[in-house]
Amino acid sequence: MSRYRIEYLRTVKDDVRHLGNREREAVKSKIVWLSEYADDISHLALHGKRFRSTFKLRVGDYRVVYSLDRKRKVILIELIGHRSEVYRER
C-alpha cells in the first residue's frame, strides 16, 4: 500500500480556522486515513461546473472537497466546510 502526499490550497487555512477543536481533529484524522487508503476506496465524485474532477469526503456534518492525482500520488485538499455551506459559491 502506497501512501499519497497531501497538499492544501491556501484558502483551506481559513476553512480550518472556522472548525472547532473536535471537528478539526476528526477532519485531520480522516484526511490521513484517505492518504493511506486512496487506492483501495471508492471516491465520491461531485458534479457541476465548479466541482469538475473533485471528490468529497464525509466527516460527520463536514465535507472535505479534494482532487486526486493518481500518477503523482497526490491528494489536493481544495475546500473544507459544513455540509450546509460547502457547496455554495464563495
Order of alpha helices (4+ residues) and beta strands (2+ residues): beta-alpha-alpha-beta-beta-beta-beta
